[in-house]
Amino acid sequence: MTPCPVVTAAQMRRAEQAAIAAGVDEYRLMERAGAAAAEIVWRAGGKRDLLVLCGPGNNGGDGFVAARLLRARGVPVRVAALGESRTECSRTARAAWDGPVEPLATAAPATQIVDALFGTGLTRGLDKDVADRLAALTGQASFSYAIDLPSGVETDSGALLSQVPRFGICIALGALKPAHLLYPAASCFDRLVCADIGVDAPDKVQRLAAPVLSSPVPSAHKYSRGLVAVAGGDMAGASSLASHAAARSGAGMVRHIGLGQPGRGPDALVELKGEAPDQLAALLRDRRLAAVLAGPGLGRDDRARARLDTVLACGRPLVLDADALTLLGDGGDPAVPAGSVLTPHEGEFVRLFGDLPGSKIDRAAEAARRCGAVVIYKGADSVIAAPDGRVAIASGASSWLSTAGTGDVLAGLVAGRLAVTGDPFRAACEALWLHGEAARRAGPAFIADDLIARLPAAIACRL
């Protein structure tokens, strides 16, 4: 999966206007979009009979172009329209289609269907009769495609403005939009394809790409590869999981600093007792430490708070998760050292930063800016945001990750990759991708421990 920019509806409009200002004819852009969609439909469905549903705007114009080009390839194409075309380009595209145009309300089903009713920029839901008709025709088709976005989806938030059927392929035009990756809209298609139409889009926000990892150099040793400390607490199992994940992340050495309970991880973990704050502080003074993790199994009592305060003052790159985030969260912005990585799920995020406005992307970016840390806003659609405005979005994670301990594994992975790379944003991106790949390899009904066993294979496939 290569990096792919993600843009809002307004950003896409500006990118298209910039291309037009640079000399690209506006209708030429529509021809490119329709041709890109036609090529994907051709490859997926061949000469199977096809119904293209065209709306009144430019998305409908893309549909008319695609219909014309597919008919020229020998595909039996019919077109059904939702009224008259209302933009200059869509009228031009409709005029170039010299076949009949059926009313949407009475159109018969087909083996293949293309939704070109409404794409980017929709601000209200479809009328119920239109939404019902789209759902019925899509349900009767064996192959279904949505051009740019499924009709009924809000572009920037991923919200469903009305009933939206599930499509086989969604064809993103020019760049991905937030709704391609954010739920619930991201669940409205099986496969996502991004088609180049020759428009330069801003790239501050990207779809999370598979990382390029490297093996240790011949001169590497355990400290040069990255020394990680995990500050445990009352629940030794959680911090042991995190420590074990850090040890499998590529880091050279992991120290699990607990409260004296016997370790549950492999013998390669260094088990240390650091119960009192001064004991913990002494162990964290080692300047070779490349990353310190606190939160998994930490607890929420006064002793846990004292341990967290010690970690926050240690001067090492930090990863803060779980109980550490709960202790930090008081409805205001958390005071964390610059360069830290925070890994909140939805409840922890709101506790830390309040009910921020905008899409999940907007909220993550604002949170990162406020606290000066990289934020991994976890969920089925996880958003990684850096204080400098960079954002990466991961979507489609295994739903089996909704089990105890998987967040501890992710936190350990982040700490390990932070120790290896020294780059908080890169570490967060690498860790989140590896976490998802380990889940994919684990299959269904796994537990958190199973993820750790799949990490070496997940890393090996990116070397």
N, C-alpha and C positions, 0 to 999 in steps of 0.2 A: 504494500500500500504506500504510494508516494504522497508527499505532502500536498494538500489541496486547500486553497484559501476558502474561507467561509465569510460571506458578506451579507449584510442586511439588505432589505429591499431598497432603501435609500442609497446605499453604497453601490448596489448594482446599477441603479438608474444613473448615478454619477459616472460610473465606469463606461456605460454605454454612451452617455452624452460626450464624454471625453473622446471616445473612439469616433463619434460622428464629427466632433469639432476638428479632429485630426484628418478628416477627409473620407472616412468610411460612410458610404451611403446608408441611411437608416434602413431602407428596405433590404439592402444587402445583408445587414445583420439578421434580419428575419429569414432570409434565404439560408444563411449559414445555420441558424437554429433549426429550421425545418429539415435541412439536409442531414444534420447531425442526428436528429430524432429518427428520421427515415432510415438511416443506416443501422441504427440499433434495432429498430423494429424488423428490418429485413434480416439481420443476422439471427435474431431470436425466433422469428415466426415464418420466414420465407414467404411462400406464395399462398398462405392460408388467407381466407376471406377476412376482410378488415373493415371495421366501422370506426371512423374518426369523428369525435364529438368536438365541435368548434364553438367557442364562446365569442362574445362581441368585441373583445379587445385583441391585443397583440399575441396573447397565448393562442387564441383562435386562429390568428394569422399563421402562426407556426404550424398549427394543425393542417391548414389548407395547403401550405407548402409541402409538408410531409406526405399528405394524401396524393398530391400531384406527382411527386417524385416516385412514390411507391407504385402508383398505377403505371408509370412509365417502365417500371421493372416487371410488369406483368402481374402485379398483385390485384385481386378483385377488391377494389376499394369503394366504399360508400361513405358519404359525409352527411352528418346531421348537425344542424346548427341551432343555437339558442338565440334566435332572432337575427337581426341584421348586424353586419360588421360596423363598428363605430369609429375606428381609427383609420387614418389614411393608409398606413401600411397593411392593415388587415383587409381593407377593401381591395387593395391592389392584389394581395394574395388570393382573395376570393375570386377576383376577376380572372386570374390566371388558371384557376380550377374550372374547367369547362364542362364538368359533369353536373348532375342534379344535386340539389341540397335538400335533404329531408328535414322535417321538423323533429326536434329532439323528442317531443312528447309521443310521437307515433313510430319512431324508428325501430325496425326489427333488430334482434340481436345478431351477433356475428361471432365467429371463432376467435377473432382478435378484436380488441377495443383499445382505442387511444383516447385518453382524457386530455383534451386541449381546451377545456372550458375556461378555467381561470388559473393563472400561475402565480408568480410573485406579486405581492402587494395587495392581496385580498384583505379587506378590513371588516367584512361582515359575512355571515354564513350564507349558504345557498338557500333559496326558497325551498320549502319542504318537498314540493312536487318535483323540483329539479334534482334535489339530493336523492330522493327515492328512485327517480328514473336512472340516475347515474349508478346507484347501488345495484339496481336490478340488472341493468345491461352489463355491468362489470361482473356480477355474480354468474351470469349466463355465459361469459366468455372463458375460453381455455387459456388465453394469453392476454394480459392486460398491461398497459403502459400509461404512466402519467408524465406529461411533458412539463418539465421544470418542477412543479409541485402538484400533489393531488389536490383537486378542487375542494375547498372547504377548510384549508389549512392556513393558519396565520404564519406568515413568513418568518418573523423575527423571534417569536416565542415558542413555536411548535405547538401552540394550542389548536384544538379542533373547534372551528367556528360553527360547524354543523356536522351532520353525519358524513363520514368519509369511509368509502370502501377500501379494502386492501388490494393493492396492485402488485403485479409480479415484478415490474421494473419501474423505477422512477428515474427519469432522465434529467439530471440537473444541467442547466444551460449556463455555460461560461464560468461558473463557480458554484460551490455549495452554498446553501442558505442555512441559517440556524435550524430551521424546521426539518432539514434532512437528518440532523443528528440529535435534536432534542425531542424528548417524549412529551406528549403522546404521539406527535406526528411521525416520529421515526419508526413507529410500529405499523405504519400504513402501507408499507411495501416490503417485498422480500429482498430486493436487490437494488442497489444505488449505483448509477453510472454518471460520471461527470463528463460532459461533452464540451470540448473546446470550440468556442465560436469567435476567437480572435479578439477578445476583450481583456485588457489588463485590469485585474482586480486587486485591491489592497490585500496584503498577506499577513497582517498582524495576528489574525485569528486563523488557525489551521485545524484541519482534521488531524488527530493524533496519528503519526506515521510509525511504522516499525523502525526501531532504532538500529543503528549500525554499531555493534560492539566490537571490542578488540581483546585479544588474549593478553595476559601479562607479558611484559618484555623479559628477555632472558635474565636481566640483572635484578628482576623484582624479588622482594622479600615481603614477609607478612605485614610489616609496617608501611612499606612503600605502596602496597596494594590497598591500604585503607584500614585503619583501626576504628572499630565502632564500639561504643558503650551503650548498653540498654539499662536504664534505671528502672528496676522492677518495683513491685509493691506487694499489696496484700494478696493479689491473685497471680501466683507464680506461673500458672499455665499460660496466661495471655502474654506475659513478657518473655516467657520461654519460646512461644511460637514466633514472636517478633525477632528474638535473637537468632533462632534457627533460620528464619527467612533471610536475615541479614548475612548469616554465614554462607548461605547458598547464593547470595546475590553477586558474588565476585569480589567481595571485600576480603582482606587478608587475615583479619582476626576480629573476633567479637568477644567482648567481655559483658557478661550478664551480671549486673550488680543488684543482688536481691537482698531479702531480709533474713537470710539464713536458711530458707527452705532448700531442700535438695533439688538440684536441677533436673529438668525433664528433657533437655535437649541432648544432642550428640556429645560425645566426649571431647570433640574438638572445641566446644564452647568453653571459655574460661569463666568459671563460676566464682564470684567474689561476694563477700558479705560487706554491705555498706549500709547498716541500719540507721545509724545516727547521721544527721546532716553533716557533721564535721567529717565523719568517715567517708560519706559520699563525696563531699567536696574534695577531700584529699585524693580520692581515686580519679576524679575528673580533672585534676590539675596536670595530668600527663599531657604534655604538649604534642605528643604524637597522635592524640585522638583527632580523627578526621570528621567524626559525626557522633552526636549523642541523641538518643531517642528516649523520650519519656511519654508515658500515657497508658500504654497497654498494661492493665492490671495494677495501675498505680494506686487506686483508691481515691476517696474524696474527703477523707477526714483531715484533721489538723496535721497529722504526721505526713500524709500525702502532700498536703500543701507545702510543708517545710521542704520536702524532697524536691518538689517542683521549683520552689524558689532557688534552691541550690543549683538545680540544672540551669535555670534561666541566667544565673550569675556566672556560669562556668567559662564563658567566653569561647565556646566551641560551636561549630555549626550544629543547629538543632533541628530535630523532627519532633513535632508535638501532635499527639493523637489522643483519642478516647478521653480518659479521665483528666488528662492534662488540659484538654480543651474545655471540659466541663468546669474545672477549677478556674480557668481563665475567664470563662464567659459570665459576664455580669450585665449584659445588655449593651455594653459599650465596646469600643474598639480595644482589642487585646494589646497589652504592652509586651511585645516580643522582640528579641534581638533581630536586627536586619539580617537578611539571608537565611532566615528560618523557613521551614516548610510546615504548613498546617494541613491536616487531613480531615476536615469536618464532614460528617453526613448532614442531612437536611436540618435535623433538630439542633445539632451542635452549631451549625452555621448561623441559624437564627439567634441562638443564645449568644453567640459571639458578636454578631454584626447587626442584629436587628432585622426587621423586615424591609430589606432594600428593594427599591423599585426595579422594573425592567425584567429582561429575560434572565435565565440562569447564567448566561455568558456575561451579561451586564453586571449581575450581582457579584459573580466571582471576581471580575476585573476590578470593581470598586472596592471589594474587600481587600484584595491584594494591594491596591494603591494605598488604602488607609493604614494598613498594618505594616507595610514595607516587607512583606513576606510572600513567598509562593504559597498559593492556596490550591489544594486539591479538593474541589467541591464534589464529593462522591455521590454516586447514584448509578442507576441504569445508564444514564448519560453523565459521565464524569467530566468536569471542566477544570482544567489546570490553568491558573492565571498567575502571571508574574507582575511585580510592581511597575515594570516598564511598559506594560500594555500587551505583552505577548500572551496569547491564549491558545491552548490546544484542547480539542474536544474528542473524547472517546465515547463511542456509542456502540450498542449491541453487545454489551457484556453478558456473559452467561447468567441467567436468572438463578442458577444454583449457587451463586456467590452470596445469596441471602441466607447465610448460615453463620453460626458463631465462630469467631476467630479469623475470618477472612480479612477483616480490617486490620487485625494485628499483623497478619502476614504482609499486607501491603505496606504498613508502616515500617516493618523491618526491611522490606525491599527498598523503600525510599532511603532509609538510613544507610543501607549498604551501598546503593548507587551514588549517594551523596559523598560517601567516603572515597569511592573510586574516582568520581569525576570532579568533585569540588564545585559543581555547578548545580544550584538548587533546582532551577527550572528543568534542566536536562535530566537530572536525577529523577524528578517527579514524573516526567514523560516516559523515561525508560522503565521505571518501576511499574507504572500503571499498565504499560503495554505488556510487560513480562507477566504481571499478575493475570491479565486477561488471557494471555496465551497459555499459561499454566492451567487456568480453568478450562480452556478449550480442550487441552490435552487430557485433563482429568475425566471429562465426560460427565454424565449425570450423577446425582446423589453423592458427590464427594463431600468430605469434611476438610477443614482448613489444613490439617496435617498432610492431606493428599496433595495440596497445591505445592507444598515445599518439595515433595518428591518429584514433581514435574518441572521444577525450576531449572535444573541443569540442561534438560532437553530444550526448554524455551530459550535459554541463553545460547546454547550451541547453534540453534537455527539462525541466529543473528550475528555470528562471528564471521 
